[in-house]
Amino acid sequence: MPKKQFKVVFDRDRCKGCELCKTFCPKKLIEMDTQVNARGYCPATMTDQTQCIGCQSCAMVCPDGAIAIYEEE
């Protein structure tokens, strides 16, 4: 059976760069972007989407609801 693939989508303009998602990612796949968003924060981004296990830890801990995870077909 092939490995499930997940797509993590960050709403860059909702993210305030609190780094909770980065802290809670068990695979350590989240980093903070170097470019600021519309609110003046460095938002979260994925380093390697292919390694995401879809645990949703990042989305559950995000206080701003800025993260969505989708299972790819």
mmCIF file of the N, C-alpha and C atoms, coordinates in Angstrom:
data_MODEL
# 
_entry.id   MODEL 
# 
loop_
_atom_site.group_PDB 
_atom_site.id 
_atom_site.type_symbol 
_atom_site.label_atom_id 
_atom_site.label_alt_id 
_atom_site.label_comp_id 
_atom_site.label_asym_id 
_atom_site.label_entity_id 
_atom_site.label_seq_id 
_atom_site.pdbx_PDB_ins_code 
_atom_site.Cartn_x 
_atom_site.Cartn_y 
_atom_site.Cartn_z 
_atom_site.occupancy 
_atom_site.B_iso_or_equiv 
_atom_site.pdbx_formal_charge 
_atom_site.auth_seq_id 
_atom_site.auth_comp_id 
_atom_site.auth_asym_id 
_atom_site.auth_atom_id 
_atom_site.pdbx_PDB_model_num 
ATOM 1   N N  . MET A 1 1  ? 0.835  -1.180 0.000  1.00 0.00 ? 1  MET A N  1 
ATOM 2   C CA . MET A 1 1  ? 0.000  0.000  0.000  1.00 0.00 ? 1  MET A CA 1 
ATOM 3   C C  . MET A 1 1  ? 0.885  1.250  0.000  1.00 0.00 ? 1  MET A C  1 
ATOM 4   N N  . PRO A 1 2  ? 0.626  2.201  -0.906 1.00 0.00 ? 2  PRO A N  1 
ATOM 5   C CA . PRO A 1 2  ? 1.462  3.399  -0.973 1.00 0.00 ? 2  PRO A CA 1 
ATOM 6   C C  . PRO A 1 2  ? 1.275  4.302  0.251  1.00 0.00 ? 2  PRO A C  1 
ATOM 7   N N  . LYS A 1 3  ? 2.325  5.032  0.553  1.00 0.00 ? 3  LYS A N  1 
ATOM 8   C CA . LYS A 1 3  ? 2.298  5.953  1.691  1.00 0.00 ? 3  LYS A CA 1 
ATOM 9   C C  . LYS A 1 3  ? 1.337  7.102  1.399  1.00 0.00 ? 3  LYS A C  1 
ATOM 10  N N  . LYS A 1 4  ? 0.513  7.462  2.382  1.00 0.00 ? 4  LYS A N  1 
ATOM 11  C CA . LYS A 1 4  ? -0.397 8.594  2.215  1.00 0.00 ? 4  LYS A CA 1 
ATOM 12  C C  . LYS A 1 4  ? 0.411  9.880  2.150  1.00 0.00 ? 4  LYS A C  1 
ATOM 13  N N  . GLN A 1 5  ? -0.040 10.784 1.290  1.00 0.00 ? 5  GLN A N  1 
ATOM 14  C CA . GLN A 1 5  ? 0.600  12.087 1.149  1.00 0.00 ? 5  GLN A CA 1 
ATOM 15  C C  . GLN A 1 5  ? -0.340 13.164 1.675  1.00 0.00 ? 5  GLN A C  1 
ATOM 16  N N  . PHE A 1 6  ? 0.218  14.127 2.350  1.00 0.00 ? 6  PHE A N  1 
ATOM 17  C CA . PHE A 1 6  ? -0.574 15.205 2.931  1.00 0.00 ? 6  PHE A CA 1 
ATOM 18  C C  . PHE A 1 6  ? -0.054 16.545 2.453  1.00 0.00 ? 6  PHE A C  1 
ATOM 19  N N  . LYS A 1 7  ? -0.965 17.495 2.343  1.00 0.00 ? 7  LYS A N  1 
ATOM 20  C CA . LYS A 1 7  ? -0.594 18.857 1.969  1.00 0.00 ? 7  LYS A CA 1 
ATOM 21  C C  . LYS A 1 7  ? -0.961 19.763 3.132  1.00 0.00 ? 7  LYS A C  1 
ATOM 22  N N  . VAL A 1 8  ? 0.016  20.483 3.625  1.00 0.00 ? 8  VAL A N  1 
ATOM 23  C CA . VAL A 1 8  ? -0.200 21.426 4.714  1.00 0.00 ? 8  VAL A CA 1 
ATOM 24  C C  . VAL A 1 8  ? -0.269 22.817 4.104  1.00 0.00 ? 8  VAL A C  1 
ATOM 25  N N  . VAL A 1 9  ? -1.353 23.520 4.409  1.00 0.00 ? 9  VAL A N  1 
ATOM 26  C CA . VAL A 1 9  ? -1.561 24.860 3.860  1.00 0.00 ? 9  VAL A CA 1 
ATOM 27  C C  . VAL A 1 9  ? -1.587 25.853 5.015  1.00 0.00 ? 9  VAL A C  1 
ATOM 28  N N  . PHE A 1 10 ? -0.725 26.845 4.910  1.00 0.00 ? 10 PHE A N  1 
ATOM 29  C CA . PHE A 1 10 ? -0.656 27.903 5.914  1.00 0.00 ? 10 PHE A CA 1 
ATOM 30  C C  . PHE A 1 10 ? -1.322 29.158 5.363  1.00 0.00 ? 10 PHE A C  1 
ATOM 31  N N  . ASP A 1 11 ? -2.188 29.775 6.137  1.00 0.00 ? 11 ASP A N  1 
ATOM 32  C CA . ASP A 1 11 ? -2.745 31.075 5.780  1.00 0.00 ? 11 ASP A CA 1 
ATOM 33  C C  . ASP A 1 11 ? -1.730 32.100 6.264  1.00 0.00 ? 11 ASP A C  1 
ATOM 34  N N  . ARG A 1 12 ? -0.865 32.506 5.359  1.00 0.00 ? 12 ARG A N  1 
ATOM 35  C CA . ARG A 1 12 ? 0.268  33.373 5.713  1.00 0.00 ? 12 ARG A CA 1 
ATOM 36  C C  . ARG A 1 12 ? -0.153 34.641 6.454  1.00 0.00 ? 12 ARG A C  1 
ATOM 37  N N  . ASP A 1 13 ? -1.273 35.222 6.062  1.00 0.00 ? 13 ASP A N  1 
ATOM 38  C CA . ASP A 1 13 ? -1.670 36.488 6.663  1.00 0.00 ? 13 ASP A CA 1 
ATOM 39  C C  . ASP A 1 13 ? -2.365 36.338 8.017  1.00 0.00 ? 13 ASP A C  1 
ATOM 40  N N  . ARG A 1 14 ? -2.792 35.132 8.362  1.00 0.00 ? 14 ARG A N  1 
ATOM 41  C CA . ARG A 1 14 ? -3.371 34.890 9.695  1.00 0.00 ? 14 ARG A CA 1 
ATOM 42  C C  . ARG A 1 14 ? -2.303 34.519 10.710 1.00 0.00 ? 14 ARG A C  1 
ATOM 43  N N  . CYS A 1 15 ? -1.169 33.995 10.233 1.00 0.00 ? 15 CYS A N  1 
ATOM 44  C CA . CYS A 1 15 ? -0.091 33.530 11.114 1.00 0.00 ? 15 CYS A CA 1 
ATOM 45  C C  . CYS A 1 15 ? 0.602  34.710 11.787 1.00 0.00 ? 15 CYS A C  1 
ATOM 46  N N  . LYS A 1 16 ? 0.799  34.590 13.104 1.00 0.00 ? 16 LYS A N  1 
ATOM 47  C CA . LYS A 1 16 ? 1.517  35.636 13.850 1.00 0.00 ? 16 LYS A CA 1 
ATOM 48  C C  . LYS A 1 16 ? 2.919  35.190 14.267 1.00 0.00 ? 16 LYS A C  1 
ATOM 49  N N  . GLY A 1 17 ? 3.364  34.065 13.723 1.00 0.00 ? 17 GLY A N  1 
ATOM 50  C CA . GLY A 1 17 ? 4.733  33.623 13.976 1.00 0.00 ? 17 GLY A CA 1 
ATOM 51  C C  . GLY A 1 17 ? 5.018  33.197 15.395 1.00 0.00 ? 17 GLY A C  1 
ATOM 52  N N  . CYS A 1 18 ? 4.033  32.641 16.088 1.00 0.00 ? 18 CYS A N  1 
ATOM 53  C CA . CYS A 1 18 ? 4.222  32.258 17.497 1.00 0.00 ? 18 CYS A CA 1 
ATOM 54  C C  . CYS A 1 18 ? 5.096  31.009 17.663 1.00 0.00 ? 18 CYS A C  1 
ATOM 55  N N  . GLU A 1 19 ? 5.268  30.253 16.588 1.00 0.00 ? 19 GLU A N  1 
ATOM 56  C CA . GLU A 1 19 ? 6.116  29.062 16.538 1.00 0.00 ? 19 GLU A CA 1 
ATOM 57  C C  . GLU A 1 19 ? 5.584  27.857 17.311 1.00 0.00 ? 19 GLU A C  1 
ATOM 58  N N  . LEU A 1 20 ? 4.327  27.881 17.746 1.00 0.00 ? 20 LEU A N  1 
ATOM 59  C CA . LEU A 1 20 ? 3.764  26.717 18.416 1.00 0.00 ? 20 LEU A CA 1 
ATOM 60  C C  . LEU A 1 20 ? 3.735  25.518 17.476 1.00 0.00 ? 20 LEU A C  1 
ATOM 61  N N  . CYS A 1 21 ? 3.360  25.741 16.231 1.00 0.00 ? 21 CYS A N  1 
ATOM 62  C CA . CYS A 1 21 ? 3.299  24.641 15.259 1.00 0.00 ? 21 CYS A CA 1 
ATOM 63  C C  . CYS A 1 21 ? 4.687  24.027 15.067 1.00 0.00 ? 21 CYS A C  1 
ATOM 64  N N  . LYS A 1 22 ? 5.686  24.868 15.011 1.00 0.00 ? 22 LYS A N  1 
ATOM 65  C CA . LYS A 1 22 ? 7.067  24.402 14.864 1.00 0.00 ? 22 LYS A CA 1 
ATOM 66  C C  . LYS A 1 22 ? 7.466  23.539 16.056 1.00 0.00 ? 22 LYS A C  1 
ATOM 67  N N  . THR A 1 23 ? 7.087  23.952 17.243 1.00 0.00 ? 23 THR A N  1 
ATOM 68  C CA . THR A 1 23 ? 7.410  23.238 18.470 1.00 0.00 ? 23 THR A CA 1 
ATOM 69  C C  . THR A 1 23 ? 6.734  21.873 18.531 1.00 0.00 ? 23 THR A C  1 
ATOM 70  N N  . PHE A 1 24 ? 5.482  21.796 18.072 1.00 0.00 ? 24 PHE A N  1 
ATOM 71  C CA . PHE A 1 24 ? 4.704  20.569 18.210 1.00 0.00 ? 24 PHE A CA 1 
ATOM 72  C C  . PHE A 1 24 ? 4.819  19.594 17.047 1.00 0.00 ? 24 PHE A C  1 
ATOM 73  N N  . CYS A 1 25 ? 5.457  19.981 15.957 1.00 0.00 ? 25 CYS A N  1 
ATOM 74  C CA . CYS A 1 25 ? 5.598  19.072 14.811 1.00 0.00 ? 25 CYS A CA 1 
ATOM 75  C C  . CYS A 1 25 ? 6.540  17.928 15.186 1.00 0.00 ? 25 CYS A C  1 
ATOM 76  N N  . PRO A 1 26 ? 6.038  16.683 15.219 1.00 0.00 ? 26 PRO A N  1 
ATOM 77  C CA . PRO A 1 26 ? 6.894  15.566 15.636 1.00 0.00 ? 26 PRO A CA 1 
ATOM 78  C C  . PRO A 1 26 ? 8.005  15.252 14.637 1.00 0.00 ? 26 PRO A C  1 
ATOM 79  N N  . LYS A 1 27 ? 7.841  15.665 13.395 1.00 0.00 ? 27 LYS A N  1 
ATOM 80  C CA . LYS A 1 27 ? 8.853  15.414 12.365 1.00 0.00 ? 27 LYS A CA 1 
ATOM 81  C C  . LYS A 1 27 ? 9.776  16.619 12.158 1.00 0.00 ? 27 LYS A C  1 
ATOM 82  N N  . LYS A 1 28 ? 9.517  17.709 12.870 1.00 0.00 ? 28 LYS A N  1 
ATOM 83  C CA . LYS A 1 28 ? 10.328 18.940 12.780 1.00 0.00 ? 28 LYS A CA 1 
ATOM 84  C C  . LYS A 1 28 ? 10.402 19.453 11.334 1.00 0.00 ? 28 LYS A C  1 
ATOM 85  N N  . LEU A 1 29 ? 9.231  19.525 10.685 1.00 0.00 ? 29 LEU A N  1 
ATOM 86  C CA . LEU A 1 29 ? 9.145  19.941 9.284  1.00 0.00 ? 29 LEU A CA 1 
ATOM 87  C C  . LEU A 1 29 ? 8.746  21.398 9.108  1.00 0.00 ? 29 LEU A C  1 
ATOM 88  N N  . ILE A 1 30 ? 8.460  22.080 10.190 1.00 0.00 ? 30 ILE A N  1 
ATOM 89  C CA . ILE A 1 30 ? 7.988  23.464 10.092 1.00 0.00 ? 30 ILE A CA 1 
ATOM 90  C C  . ILE A 1 30 ? 9.088  24.428 10.510 1.00 0.00 ? 30 ILE A C  1 
ATOM 91  N N  . GLU A 1 31 ? 9.260  25.442 9.680  1.00 0.00 ? 31 GLU A N  1 
ATOM 92  C CA . GLU A 1 31 ? 10.212 26.515 9.953  1.00 0.00 ? 31 GLU A CA 1 
ATOM 93  C C  . GLU A 1 31 ? 9.486  27.841 9.765  1.00 0.00 ? 31 GLU A C  1 
ATOM 94  N N  . MET A 1 32 ? 10.098 28.905 10.208 1.00 0.00 ? 32 MET A N  1 
ATOM 95  C CA . MET A 1 32 ? 9.514  30.214 10.015 1.00 0.00 ? 32 MET A CA 1 
ATOM 96  C C  . MET A 1 32 ? 10.114 30.815 8.744  1.00 0.00 ? 32 MET A C  1 
ATOM 97  N N  . ASP A 1 33 ? 9.245  31.384 7.913  1.00 0.00 ? 33 ASP A N  1 
ATOM 98  C CA . ASP A 1 33 ? 9.673  31.982 6.648  1.00 0.00 ? 33 ASP A CA 1 
ATOM 99  C C  . ASP A 1 33 ? 10.544 33.208 6.928  1.00 0.00 ? 33 ASP A C  1 
ATOM 100 N N  . THR A 1 34 ? 11.355 33.563 5.974  1.00 0.00 ? 34 THR A N  1 
ATOM 101 C CA . THR A 1 34 ? 12.212 34.737 6.134  1.00 0.00 ? 34 THR A CA 1 
ATOM 102 C C  . THR A 1 34 ? 11.524 36.012 5.655  1.00 0.00 ? 34 THR A C  1 
ATOM 103 N N  . GLN A 1 35 ? 10.435 35.871 4.901  1.00 0.00 ? 35 GLN A N  1 
ATOM 104 C CA . GLN A 1 35 ? 9.696  37.034 4.410  1.00 0.00 ? 35 GLN A CA 1 
ATOM 105 C C  . GLN A 1 35 ? 8.486  37.283 5.303  1.00 0.00 ? 35 GLN A C  1 
ATOM 106 N N  . VAL A 1 36 ? 8.244  38.534 5.626  1.00 0.00 ? 36 VAL A N  1 
ATOM 107 C CA . VAL A 1 36 ? 7.138  38.884 6.510  1.00 0.00 ? 36 VAL A CA 1 
ATOM 108 C C  . VAL A 1 36 ? 5.810  38.871 5.760  1.00 0.00 ? 36 VAL A C  1 
ATOM 109 N N  . ASN A 1 37 ? 4.736  38.648 6.525  1.00 0.00 ? 37 ASN A N  1 
ATOM 110 C CA . ASN A 1 37 ? 3.392  38.664 5.948  1.00 0.00 ? 37 ASN A CA 1 
ATOM 111 C C  . ASN A 1 37 ? 2.807  40.068 6.054  1.00 0.00 ? 37 ASN A C  1 
ATOM 112 N N  . ALA A 1 38 ? 1.523  40.220 5.711  1.00 0.00 ? 38 ALA A N  1 
ATOM 113 C CA . ALA A 1 38 ? 0.854  41.518 5.728  1.00 0.00 ? 38 ALA A CA 1 
ATOM 114 C C  . ALA A 1 38 ? 0.789  42.127 7.131  1.00 0.00 ? 38 ALA A C  1 
ATOM 115 N N  . ARG A 1 39 ? 0.858  41.272 8.160  1.00 0.00 ? 39 ARG A N  1 
ATOM 116 C CA . ARG A 1 39 ? 0.801  41.752 9.545  1.00 0.00 ? 39 ARG A CA 1 
ATOM 117 C C  . ARG A 1 39 ? 2.184  42.041 10.128 1.00 0.00 ? 39 ARG A C  1 
ATOM 118 N N  . GLY A 1 40 ? 3.222  41.776 9.352  1.00 0.00 ? 40 GLY A N  1 
ATOM 119 C CA . GLY A 1 40 ? 4.579  42.066 9.804  1.00 0.00 ? 40 GLY A CA 1 
ATOM 120 C C  . GLY A 1 40 ? 5.272  40.936 10.531 1.00 0.00 ? 40 GLY A C  1 
ATOM 121 N N  . TYR A 1 41 ? 4.713  39.723 10.451 1.00 0.00 ? 41 TYR A N  1 
ATOM 122 C CA . TYR A 1 41 ? 5.296  38.552 11.112 1.00 0.00 ? 41 TYR A CA 1 
ATOM 123 C C  . TYR A 1 41 ? 5.932  37.620 10.083 1.00 0.00 ? 41 TYR A C  1 
ATOM 124 N N  . CYS A 1 42 ? 6.881  36.822 10.530 1.00 0.00 ? 42 CYS A N  1 
ATOM 125 C CA . CYS A 1 42 ? 7.449  35.766 9.692  1.00 0.00 ? 42 CYS A CA 1 
ATOM 126 C C  . CYS A 1 42 ? 6.582  34.525 9.896  1.00 0.00 ? 42 CYS A C  1 
ATOM 127 N N  . PRO A 1 43 ? 5.768  34.161 8.906  1.00 0.00 ? 43 PRO A N  1 
ATOM 128 C CA . PRO A 1 43 ? 4.839  33.043 9.073  1.00 0.00 ? 43 PRO A CA 1 
ATOM 129 C C  . PRO A 1 43 ? 5.505  31.679 8.946  1.00 0.00 ? 43 PRO A C  1 
ATOM 130 N N  . ALA A 1 44 ? 4.788  30.666 9.385  1.00 0.00 ? 44 ALA A N  1 
ATOM 131 C CA . ALA A 1 44 ? 5.272  29.293 9.316  1.00 0.00 ? 44 ALA A CA 1 
ATOM 132 C C  . ALA A 1 44 ? 5.230  28.775 7.881  1.00 0.00 ? 44 ALA A C  1 
ATOM 133 N N  . THR A 1 45 ? 6.121  27.845 7.588  1.00 0.00 ? 45 THR A N  1 
ATOM 134 C CA . THR A 1 45 ? 6.164  27.196 6.282  1.00 0.00 ? 45 THR A CA 1 
ATOM 135 C C  . THR A 1 45 ? 6.714  25.790 6.461  1.00 0.00 ? 45 THR A C  1 
ATOM 136 N N  . MET A 1 46 ? 6.476  24.931 5.483  1.00 0.00 ? 46 MET A N  1 
ATOM 137 C CA . MET A 1 46 ? 6.961  23.544 5.538  1.00 0.00 ? 46 MET A CA 1 
ATOM 138 C C  . MET A 1 46 ? 8.323  23.428 4.868  1.00 0.00 ? 46 MET A C  1 
ATOM 139 N N  . THR A 1 47 ? 9.184  22.621 5.449  1.00 0.00 ? 47 THR A N  1 
ATOM 140 C CA . THR A 1 47 ? 10.482 22.376 4.835  1.00 0.00 ? 47 THR A CA 1 
ATOM 141 C C  . THR A 1 47 ? 10.410 21.238 3.828  1.00 0.00 ? 47 THR A C  1 
ATOM 142 N N  . ASP A 1 48 ? 9.536  20.234 4.078  1.00 0.00 ? 48 ASP A N  1 
ATOM 143 C CA . ASP A 1 48 ? 9.419  19.089 3.175  1.00 0.00 ? 48 ASP A CA 1 
ATOM 144 C C  . ASP A 1 48 ? 8.032  18.464 3.299  1.00 0.00 ? 48 ASP A C  1 
ATOM 145 N N  . GLN A 1 49 ? 7.125  18.871 2.423  1.00 0.00 ? 49 GLN A N  1 
ATOM 146 C CA . GLN A 1 49 ? 5.745  18.379 2.454  1.00 0.00 ? 49 GLN A CA 1 
ATOM 147 C C  . GLN A 1 49 ? 5.669  16.859 2.367  1.00 0.00 ? 49 GLN A C  1 
ATOM 148 N N  . THR A 1 50 ? 6.586  16.244 1.646  1.00 0.00 ? 50 THR A N  1 
ATOM 149 C CA . THR A 1 50 ? 6.512  14.797 1.413  1.00 0.00 ? 50 THR A CA 1 
ATOM 150 C C  . THR A 1 50 ? 6.715  13.977 2.683  1.00 0.00 ? 50 THR A C  1 
ATOM 151 N N  . GLN A 1 51 ? 7.294  14.572 3.717  1.00 0.00 ? 51 GLN A N  1 
ATOM 152 C CA . GLN A 1 51 ? 7.558  13.855 4.963  1.00 0.00 ? 51 GLN A CA 1 
ATOM 153 C C  . GLN A 1 51 ? 6.450  14.026 6.007  1.00 0.00 ? 51 GLN A C  1 
ATOM 154 N N  . CYS A 1 52 ? 5.454  14.862 5.708  1.00 0.00 ? 52 CYS A N  1 
ATOM 155 C CA . CYS A 1 52 ? 4.351  15.097 6.647  1.00 0.00 ? 52 CYS A CA 1 
ATOM 156 C C  . CYS A 1 52 ? 3.554  13.808 6.846  1.00 0.00 ? 52 CYS A C  1 
ATOM 157 N N  . ILE A 1 53 ? 3.268  13.479 8.106  1.00 0.00 ? 53 ILE A N  1 
ATOM 158 C CA . ILE A 1 53 ? 2.516  12.263 8.428  1.00 0.00 ? 53 ILE A CA 1 
ATOM 159 C C  . ILE A 1 53 ? 1.034  12.541 8.675  1.00 0.00 ? 53 ILE A C  1 
ATOM 160 N N  . GLY A 1 54 ? 0.615  13.797 8.544  1.00 0.00 ? 54 GLY A N  1 
ATOM 161 C CA . GLY A 1 54 ? -0.792 14.151 8.686  1.00 0.00 ? 54 GLY A CA 1 
ATOM 162 C C  . GLY A 1 54 ? -1.334 14.058 10.094 1.00 0.00 ? 54 GLY A C  1 
ATOM 163 N N  . CYS A 1 55 ? -0.503 14.192 11.093 1.00 0.00 ? 55 CYS A N  1 
ATOM 164 C CA . CYS A 1 55 ? -0.938 14.043 12.487 1.00 0.00 ? 55 CYS A CA 1 
ATOM 165 C C  . CYS A 1 55 ? -1.820 15.203 12.956 1.00 0.00 ? 55 CYS A C  1 
ATOM 166 N N  . GLN A 1 56 ? -1.731 16.328 12.293 1.00 0.00 ? 56 GLN A N  1 
ATOM 167 C CA . GLN A 1 56 ? -2.500 17.538 12.578 1.00 0.00 ? 56 GLN A CA 1 
ATOM 168 C C  . GLN A 1 56 ? -2.134 18.218 13.898 1.00 0.00 ? 56 GLN A C  1 
ATOM 169 N N  . SER A 1 57 ? -1.009 17.856 14.463 1.00 0.00 ? 57 SER A N  1 
ATOM 170 C CA . SER A 1 57 ? -0.574 18.516 15.701 1.00 0.00 ? 57 SER A CA 1 
ATOM 171 C C  . SER A 1 57 ? -0.429 20.016 15.499 1.00 0.00 ? 57 SER A C  1 
ATOM 172 N N  . CYS A 1 58 ? 0.132  20.406 14.370 1.00 0.00 ? 58 CYS A N  1 
ATOM 173 C CA . CYS A 1 58 ? 0.345  21.825 14.095 1.00 0.00 ? 58 CYS A CA 1 
ATOM 174 C C  . CYS A 1 58 ? -0.984 22.572 13.996 1.00 0.00 ? 58 CYS A C  1 
ATOM 175 N N  . ALA A 1 59 ? -1.950 21.995 13.286 1.00 0.00 ? 59 ALA A N  1 
ATOM 176 C CA . ALA A 1 59 ? -3.252 22.641 13.108 1.00 0.00 ? 59 ALA A CA 1 
ATOM 177 C C  . ALA A 1 59 ? -4.014 22.741 14.421 1.00 0.00 ? 59 ALA A C  1 
ATOM 178 N N  . MET A 1 60 ? -3.930 21.716 15.253 1.00 0.00 ? 60 MET A N  1 
ATOM 179 C CA . MET A 1 60 ? -4.665 21.724 16.522 1.00 0.00 ? 60 MET A CA 1 
ATOM 180 C C  . MET A 1 60 ? -4.109 22.747 17.504 1.00 0.00 ? 60 MET A C  1 
ATOM 181 N N  . VAL A 1 61 ? -2.802 22.983 17.465 1.00 0.00 ? 61 VAL A N  1 
ATOM 182 C CA . VAL A 1 61 ? -2.187 23.883 18.434 1.00 0.00 ? 61 VAL A CA 1 
ATOM 183 C C  . VAL A 1 61 ? -2.192 25.347 17.953 1.00 0.00 ? 61 VAL A C  1 
ATOM 184 N N  . CYS A 1 62 ? -2.482 25.590 16.696 1.00 0.00 ? 62 CYS A N  1 
ATOM 185 C CA . CYS A 1 62 ? -2.447 26.950 16.145 1.00 0.00 ? 62 CYS A CA 1 
ATOM 186 C C  . CYS A 1 62 ? -3.580 27.802 16.735 1.00 0.00 ? 62 CYS A C  1 
ATOM 187 N N  . PRO A 1 63 ? -3.234 28.859 17.471 1.00 0.00 ? 63 PRO A N  1 
ATOM 188 C CA . PRO A 1 63 ? -4.266 29.688 18.094 1.00 0.00 ? 63 PRO A CA 1 
ATOM 189 C C  . PRO A 1 63 ? -5.033 30.546 17.097 1.00 0.00 ? 63 PRO A C  1 
ATOM 190 N N  . ASP A 1 64 ? -4.521 30.694 15.891 1.00 0.00 ? 64 ASP A N  1 
ATOM 191 C CA . ASP A 1 64 ? -5.161 31.552 14.900 1.00 0.00 ? 64 ASP A CA 1 
ATOM 192 C C  . ASP A 1 64 ? -5.875 30.783 13.797 1.00 0.00 ? 64 ASP A C  1 
ATOM 193 N N  . GLY A 1 65 ? -5.881 29.451 13.874 1.00 0.00 ? 65 GLY A N  1 
ATOM 194 C CA . GLY A 1 65 ? -6.528 28.649 12.846 1.00 0.00 ? 65 GLY A CA 1 
ATOM 195 C C  . GLY A 1 65 ? -5.930 28.890 11.471 1.00 0.00 ? 65 GLY A C  1 
ATOM 196 N N  . ALA A 1 66 ? -4.627 29.061 11.420 1.00 0.00 ? 66 ALA A N  1 
ATOM 197 C CA . ALA A 1 66 ? -3.946 29.410 10.170 1.00 0.00 ? 66 ALA A CA 1 
ATOM 198 C C  . ALA A 1 66 ? -3.420 28.196 9.410  1.00 0.00 ? 66 ALA A C  1 
ATOM 199 N N  . ILE A 1 67 ? -3.710 26.985 9.893  1.00 0.00 ? 67 ILE A N  1 
ATOM 200 C CA . ILE A 1 67 ? -3.155 25.782 9.268  1.00 0.00 ? 67 ILE A CA 1 
ATOM 201 C C  . ILE A 1 67 ? -4.265 24.803 8.917  1.00 0.00 ? 67 ILE A C  1 
ATOM 202 N N  . ALA A 1 68 ? -4.218 24.308 7.686  1.00 0.00 ? 68 ALA A N  1 
ATOM 203 C CA . ALA A 1 68 ? -5.152 23.271 7.242  1.00 0.00 ? 68 ALA A CA 1 
ATOM 204 C C  . ALA A 1 68 ? -4.332 22.141 6.633  1.00 0.00 ? 68 ALA A C  1 
ATOM 205 N N  . ILE A 1 69 ? -4.766 20.901 6.862  1.00 0.00 ? 69 ILE A N  1 
ATOM 206 C CA . ILE A 1 69 ? -4.060 19.735 6.332  1.00 0.00 ? 69 ILE A CA 1 
ATOM 207 C C  . ILE A 1 69 ? -5.036 18.918 5.500  1.00 0.00 ? 69 ILE A C  1 
ATOM 208 N N  . TYR A 1 70 ? -4.598 18.587 4.296  1.00 0.00 ? 70 TYR A N  1 
ATOM 209 C CA . TYR A 1 70 ? -5.422 17.812 3.360  1.00 0.00 ? 70 TYR A CA 1 
ATOM 210 C C  . TYR A 1 70 ? -4.700 16.544 2.962  1.00 0.00 ? 70 TYR A C  1 
ATOM 211 N N  . GLU A 1 71 ? -5.451 15.465 2.860  1.00 0.00 ? 71 GLU A N  1 
ATOM 212 C CA . GLU A 1 71 ? -4.881 14.225 2.345  1.00 0.00 ? 71 GLU A CA 1 
ATOM 213 C C  . GLU A 1 71 ? -4.971 14.281 0.823  1.00 0.00 ? 71 GLU A C  1 
ATOM 214 N N  . GLU A 1 72 ? -3.857 14.048 0.161  1.00 0.00 ? 72 GLU A N  1 
ATOM 215 C CA . GLU A 1 72 ? -3.839 14.088 -1.295 1.00 0.00 ? 72 GLU A CA 1 
ATOM 216 C C  . GLU A 1 72 ? -4.225 12.751 -1.868 1.00 0.00 ? 72 GLU A C  1 
ATOM 217 N N  . GLU A 1 73 ? -4.873 12.789 -3.006 1.00 0.00 ? 73 GLU A N  1 
ATOM 218 C CA . GLU A 1 73 ? -5.322 11.572 -3.705 1.00 0.00 ? 73 GLU A CA 1 
ATOM 219 C C  . GLU A 1 73 ? -4.148 10.864 -4.336 1.00 0.00 ? 73 GLU A C  1 
# 
